[in-house]
Amino acid sequence: MQPELSVIIVNYNGLIYLNDCLDSLDDKLKGIPNEIIIIDNNSNDESCNYLRTMYPNVRLIDSKINYGFGKGNNEAVKNAQGDYLLLINNDTVVLDNLKPVLDYLKEDKTIGAVGINMLNGKKEYLPVAGVFPNAFNMFQMKKLLEINDEFKSGVFSKQNYEVDWLSGSFLMLKKETYQKINGFDEAYFLYVEDVDFCKRIAAIGLKRVFLPNFNYIHFVGFDATKNPLLVKGYQIYISKHFKGINKFVIAAALQVNKVVKKVKSILKLD
């Protein structure tokens, strides 16, 4: 049967997560003809041997190069047969059936990408959507996630919200949309490529929508040791999307943020 949904997973040393992730997808994709494509970014933890043995139906791309997140997705999507894509991290567990999410996307042609509610390993709320960068939130990055009070608390009053960007740990969209914006910008290795991705979806006039009533667990997420990659990602974003005085101001705000993060790291305040 021709798959309707192609699930794309970029794996790097994610062996300990693969079983729970894939079993949850098997359960929560019921009612959706699907295929699962995993690109392995040159793992050294036996991920590929495990997948070949335990999940022979998964389409495995065994890369001998660590492409990073964006290019890894781009390479995998080249093999996708479905009209719709689900980009999802390897360290996730889907908690709710995803057919209503796909149906929602299919029914509204103005939507470019859909995301759902993210929880940590203790099933506590984690922000998963945000506003596009500006001088204010580049100075204090947590402001990127503070869309409104509901997004701060994780207590939502509506079934859907239009947002600027959605986390790349779970993105559902039409393959046509992915191709129209030429996928992820491969200048980003890790972090901020999802913000850039959603910015380009916005540029072609399509919405990014968050559905809070559907949930997934994301185990690893971000920690302070990855701040340099985050800052580098936003430097690329600023260089790409801003010009003139606005570019100067937002770049200066990011530079201040970078210095503060470095000082906190030295003083072990993060």
C-alpha positions in Angstrom: 0.0 0.0 0.0 1.2 3.5 -0.9 2.1 5.4 2.3 0.2 8.5 3.0 2.6 9.7 5.7 6.4 9.3 5.6 7.9 9.5 9.1 11.4 10.9 9.0 13.8 10.3 11.9 17.4 11.6 12.1 19.4 9.3 14.5 22.7 9.8 16.1 23.7 7.5 18.9 20.1 7.1 19.8 20.0 3.4 20.4 18.6 3.7 23.9 15.5 5.6 22.6 14.7 3.8 19.4 12.6 1.0 20.8 10.2 3.3 22.7 10.0 5.8 19.9 9.3 3.2 17.1 6.8 1.2 19.2 4.9 4.4 20.1 4.7 5.3 16.4 3.5 1.8 15.5 0.7 2.3 18.0 -0.2 6.0 17.4 -0.1 5.9 13.6 -3.0 3.4 13.5 -5.4 4.4 10.6 -2.6 6.1 8.6 -0.8 4.2 5.8 2.8 5.1 6.7 6.4 4.4 6.2 9.3 5.1 8.6 12.6 6.3 7.2 15.6 6.6 9.6 18.8 8.2 8.5 21.6 7.3 10.8 24.3 10.0 11.1 27.3 7.7 11.5 26.4 6.4 15.0 28.9 4.4 17.0 26.4 2.7 19.3 25.1 -0.2 17.2 21.9 1.7 16.2 22.0 0.4 12.6 22.5 -3.2 13.5 19.7 -2.9 16.1 17.3 -1.5 13.5 18.2 -4.1 10.9 17.5 -6.9 13.4 14.6 -5.6 15.3 12.8 -3.3 12.8 13.4 -4.7 9.3 10.5 -2.8 7.9 12.1 0.5 8.7 13.8 2.1 5.7 17.3 2.7 7.0 19.8 5.1 5.4 23.2 4.2 6.9 25.2 7.4 6.4 28.9 7.3 6.9 28.8 11.1 7.5 27.2 13.0 10.4 25.1 15.4 8.3 23.6 17.1 11.3 19.8 17.6 11.7 18.8 19.7 8.8 20.8 18.0 6.0 20.0 14.6 7.6 16.3 15.4 7.1 16.8 16.6 3.6 18.6 13.4 2.6 15.9 11.2 4.1 13.0 13.2 2.6 14.5 12.5 -0.9 13.4 8.9 -0.3 9.9 9.7 1.1 6.9 8.2 -0.8 4.1 9.8 1.2 2.3 13.1 0.4 2.7 14.1 4.0 5.8 14.1 6.3 6.2 13.7 10.0 9.6 14.9 11.1 10.2 13.6 14.6 13.2 13.2 16.9 14.5 9.8 17.9 14.3 10.5 21.6 10.5 10.9 21.6 7.4 8.9 22.5 4.1 9.8 21.0 1.2 9.6 23.5 -1.9 10.2 21.3 -3.2 8.9 18.0 -2.0 11.1 15.2 -4.7 10.6 12.7 -6.7 13.6 13.9 -3.5 15.7 13.6 -3.0 14.6 10.0 -6.7 15.1 9.2 -6.5 18.6 10.6 -3.6 19.4 8.4 -5.3 17.9 5.3 -8.5 19.8 5.8 -7.0 23.3 6.0 -4.9 24.2 2.9 -3.7 27.4 4.6 -1.6 25.4 7.1 2.1 24.9 6.3 3.1 22.9 9.4 1.5 21.5 12.6 3.1 20.8 15.9 1.8 19.2 19.1 2.3 19.6 22.9 5.7 18.5 24.2 6.4 17.0 27.6 9.6 16.0 29.3 10.4 12.6 30.7 8.4 13.3 33.8 5.4 14.3 31.6 5.8 18.0 32.5 5.1 20.7 30.0 7.9 22.0 27.8 7.5 25.0 25.5 7.6 23.9 21.9 6.6 27.0 19.9 7.7 30.6 19.8 7.9 34.0 18.2 10.4 34.9 15.5 13.7 36.6 16.6 13.9 40.3 17.4 16.3 42.5 19.3 14.4 42.0 22.6 14.3 38.2 22.6 17.8 37.9 21.2 18.9 39.8 24.3 16.9 37.3 26.5 16.2 34.1 24.6 13.6 32.8 26.9 11.4 35.5 25.5 11.4 33.6 22.2 9.1 31.0 23.9 6.8 33.5 25.7 4.0 33.8 23.1 1.5 34.6 25.9 0.7 33.5 29.4 -0.8 30.2 28.3 2.5 29.2 26.6 4.3 30.1 29.7 2.1 27.9 32.0 1.2 25.1 29.5 -2.5 25.5 30.4 -4.3 26.1 27.1 -7.9 27.3 26.5 -8.1 26.7 22.8 -7.8 23.7 20.5 -5.3 25.4 18.1 -3.0 28.3 18.1 -1.3 30.0 15.2 2.4 30.6 16.1 5.6 31.9 14.4 7.6 28.7 14.7 7.4 25.1 15.9 10.1 22.9 17.3 11.8 20.5 14.8 11.3 17.7 17.3 7.8 17.2 15.9 6.7 18.8 12.6 3.9 17.5 10.4 3.5 19.0 6.9 2.8 18.3 3.3 5.9 17.0 1.3 4.9 19.6 -1.3 5.5 22.4 1.3 8.8 20.9 2.3 9.9 20.8 -1.3 8.6 24.3 -2.1 10.9 25.9 0.6 13.8 23.5 -0.4 13.7 21.8 3.0 16.1 22.8 5.8 18.9 25.2 5.2 22.0 23.1 5.5 24.1 26.0 6.8 22.7 25.1 10.2 24.2 22.0 11.8 22.0 21.8 14.9 19.6 24.3 16.5 17.6 27.2 14.9 17.1 25.4 11.6 13.5 24.8 12.7 13.0 28.6 13.3 14.4 29.3 9.9 12.3 26.5 8.3 9.1 28.0 9.8 10.2 31.5 8.7 10.3 30.3 5.1 7.0 28.6 5.4 5.6 31.9 6.6 7.2 33.6 3.6 5.1 31.5 1.2 1.9 32.5 3.1 1.2 29.4 5.1 0.4 29.1 8.8 2.2 27.2 11.5 -0.3 25.8 14.0 0.2 24.3 17.5 -2.4 21.7 18.7 -2.1 21.4 22.5 -4.5 18.5 23.0 -2.1 16.0 21.4 1.1 15.1 23.3 4.6 13.6 22.9 7.5 13.1 25.3 10.8 14.5 24.4 13.6 13.1 26.6 16.8 14.9 25.9 16.1 18.4 24.7 18.4 21.4 25.2 20.9 22.0 28.0 23.3 24.8 28.7 26.3 23.0 27.2 24.8 23.5 23.8 24.6 27.3 24.1 27.4 27.9 21.6 25.5 25.9 18.9 22.4 27.9 19.7 24.2 31.2 19.4 25.8 30.2 16.2 22.4 29.2 14.8 21.0 32.6 15.6 24.0 34.3 14.0 23.2 32.4 10.8 19.5 33.4 11.1 20.3 37.1 11.6 22.7 37.2 8.7 20.1 35.6 6.5 16.9 37.4 7.5 17.9 40.9 8.6 19.3 43.9 6.8 20.6 47.4 7.7 20.1 48.9 11.1 17.8 46.1 12.2 20.5 43.6 11.5 23.0 45.7 13.4 20.8 46.0 16.5 19.7 42.4 16.7 23.3 41.2 16.1 24.4 43.4 19.0 21.7 42.0 21.2 22.8 38.5 20.4 26.4 39.4 21.1 25.5 40.7 24.6 23.5 37.5 25.2 26.6 35.4 24.1 28.8 37.3 26.6 26.3 36.9 29.4 26.0 33.1 28.7 29.8 32.8 28.7 30.1 34.6 32.0 27.4 32.4 33.6 29.1 29.3 32.3 32.4 30.4 33.9 30.7 31.2 37.1 28.6 28.0 36.8 25.3 30.0 37.1 23.6 28.1 34.2 
